[in-house]
Amino acid sequence: MARGQTPIVAPQPREKPHKTGNDHLASARRKLLASTTIEAVARAMKMGLIE
C-alpha cells in the first residue's frame, strides 16, 4: 500500500438486534402455551425446567 492511501477494510457482518427480557419472556410464554408469565413459570417448574 502506498503512503497516504486509506487501507481497505472488510465490511463487518451486521449484528442481530439484542433481545430484551420481555422478548425472552414472550418467547417462553409462546413455547409453553401460556397466556401469562406466571403461568409459563408454573408450567416450566412443573416440567422441571426451572427450580
Secondary structure, DSSP 8 states (H G I E B T S, - for coil): --TT----------------HHHHHHHHHHHTT-SSHHHHHHHHHHTTS--
